[in-house]
Amino acid sequence: MASPATTQTVRPLGTLRFDTSGPPQITSVAADHLRMLGARTEDAGGGDGTSAGITLTGGEFAPAHAHVTWALPASGLADEAMVQAATGIMAVHGRRDGGPRGLAVDFAATATAVLAVQGLLAGLVGQARGGAAAQVSTSADRAGLLTVSQYLAAAGADEGEACELGPGGPPFTSAEGRLFELETLDPGAWAAFWRALEAPADAIRAGWMPFQFRYATACAPFPAALHAVTRAHGWARIRQAAAGSGAQVCALRTLAQRAGEQDGAAPWSLAPLGAGPLTGKPGPPAPGRPLAGITVLEAGRRIQAPLAAHLLGLLGAEVIRIEPPGGDPLRGMPPACSGTSARWLALNRGKQAVEIDIKTRADRDRLRELVATADVFLHNWAPGKAAELGLDADDLARVNPALVYAYTSGWAGRIQDAPMGTDFMVQARTGVGEAVRPEGEPAAPSLMTLLDVLGGLHGAEAVLAGLLLRERTGHGVQVDSSLLGAADTLTAPALRRAARGENPRSPAGFRQPLPTADGWIAPADVCAPAAAAYDLRALATDEALRQLRDHGLTATAVTTDLSDLHHDPRFAGSISRDAHGAPAVPDPWSFA
């Protein structure tokens, strides 16, 4: 390996080249990210099929290769629609509407591409630390299971949900017909907003719990009276009510509007910090665990940062959570397995925890002591909070010049007058609400936390890029990722169509499952128009699949109850239970 002093690179993949082949829904995203990280290519490849190959060569590294498939051949899953159907994505996304629905964006393929890039970066970090070169494999079905892991964990918990699962939820509509999202984490602000609009008191009370829990349940069956209230008021009055209550509202924007303001920024940014001795434990990492010996401190809340740290832990890093006195309150969020929140376990199993009160000087000093021997500090605090506490990148670089300082935010400072940087507000502001629904349907952000999950994947990808850049330069690195970057990655094909003046939305009826006598089936995208001509409602699902297969059409059954995934032969043996008894999805990569 070349020494950091002699390796001159601005971006982590500078001096490397790549080649890709396979399904463009996967390889185009991977190629875009590899280019933004500094790798070059003569031809990003093309083709289609059920598997993809991505190879990185050059620099001081042995060739790194990623093998990517839609799924194991025995499962029969051969494209995005079938993966969404089988893994439960359609079921979760469809909860708001009362039945399974396909996402009109390539969510599983996008997640798979980011995971493939993560695997390549992790392998290069392992090589830089003295490990052997390894091929990484991942698949869209495993990516899909990862994206629903919290919902799957809740479905297999010891107890039921604290809040009813049923159809309903935002967006709301003003008297002028303007669709908008509402956001607040404060029950007082929720009540004050609705009182300002003269909503019935019983509807205000009944609406808070489903609204609060929609991040966990992907639905919000609150009273219809609340929708009626907003339809009776103009947009100006609604904005006034939000401003006076402390709640926030955001009108849904179109993909064309988002395309018109695109700044071309990468979904993450990397900047050098100090220079100093690297802190990872000496010796090459263990096979298949390229981050073994790396320590990650995570001060994360909810999904985005905890998921990023979880992925780093799966790659071998030691992850230490920084929790408030008394521990993370989300540990107690129902439903539970052996007394611990099943959803919390999906993102945090295997992590250590240290309780630190960052509001006190003494505990901030304790945190700095931990940072001094860590490799990564990762957080998703509110904007400005780290600087206010004296814990921003420059502050901690003085403690550990070789630190990778990672911030996962909502907006990355790229949008003026941005609303709260939460999943559904970012979906509303960036056109995701339009992208996930086909032509002819009103825009509506998915109540599945698409951007929190994809933002967590981007956060891990950014940290891995920072670790590789640190290994190649000897400098600490500041990395920033955001839900905005995740939204732009997810909607990139639609935004390109919008920029060309084309209709950015998928055609009417796109990726809608077909009902059978006892369930639903989802045809492969290329087979969907022909499959829609068959009336399958009188046939059992197995019979319906057989009939389509006899006519040369490919389809799969739609998972409607996530607890059934444990016994689904399409995922035979891949879903296990952890020490608490909570369902656990398989690691998204394997190294060989």
C-alpha angles and dihedrals in degrees: 000000000000115000119250090245093062099039109090112192135145097192125037095247096041111141091022128110130205141199128195138188134174140052109008093217086069105027097047092058092045091048092050091052094046090052092049089051090056106264119133133213138188092206126007088208126230141206129111133239132120101292137050135203127205121183129186120196138170140046115070094321136101111239114287119208133190122198113200129185136174089236143312108306092240091063093063091221107144110162148013097282094052093047091050089050098047100041096051098253091122091049094051096042090048097053091093089057099041098249142047117295132178121237109242089219127072095252098155093045091049092050089047092053092051090048090051091052089047090053092050093048092047090051091052091048088052091050091049088054093053101271126135122262113263138185114238123211129194137160141206094241091058090046089052092051090050091053092054096038094114093049091046091050091052091048090056098043127122092250140032130264119285089225131047118263109223143123120289143075145123152348101096125206129225125216089265091054095256112154115220145170124230123209136184134136091199121086089205092057090046091054094043092052094053094042088055087057091046095244117172112271094230091053091050091052095044093047100055100073098049089043092051093046097046090098088061102035103034090228138074114198096185124156118295087227090077092059089047091053095056092046088058094057134065123241093253091056092047091051090049091052090051093048092050096047103043093246120120133224129196125191114227111255128208128242089245090057091049092047089053093058099039111138096192092238122157116249089252138023131218126199131173120254126180129326122240146125114310113250103209116117113268122256132053119297121257117268111275092013105081093171096051107136093028117117121210122192110202124194096176137149132203113342118322104065096029090054091049091052091044090057091049088052091052087055090057105270121138105240121202117189119214105217132178121254108292092027134267107325089215089071085080097047110125141277098056139192114208090343098310126100110264091213092050091051091053089065103027111034113129096024125122119227135214121187112225129168101216090190091072124073093223093055093044086056088052089052091051089052089055091047091054091070099030130097099209135028111193127182143154101201120154115283112281096013096107092053091046090055095044090247103112125123097275092046094053094040087065088058095043116011091188094056124129101219111198128189121185109194141163103248109006088222091285100117122064117226090005118178123233110318097238126134099257095042091052090048089053096046097046103046096255088126088063095041097055093055124063126239115293096032125100114256114260129166112239114254087216104096094247097159098041088056096042089041089055090051090050090048092056090045090053093049091050090050089050092050091050092048089049091052091050098045107025089233130120114246136215112213127187128189131170149189086249089060090049091051092051091049092049095047098036096114091049092046090052090053091048091050089055090053093252127131102274096200129092116252122275113283093016115165096355113151121236121238122239130186092271106018144331139294130204120211121213109265093253091051098044100094092051094042092052089065091069122084103219099166094107094049129084112244094255090051092047091052090048092051092051091045090052087057093050096258125133122219142142138209117268115237107230100168112049092204087069091067091082090069100030109126089214087070099031111181095348100107115068138168126250128224090280092051093252119142112258126196121220123267107271095230140044125197126209 
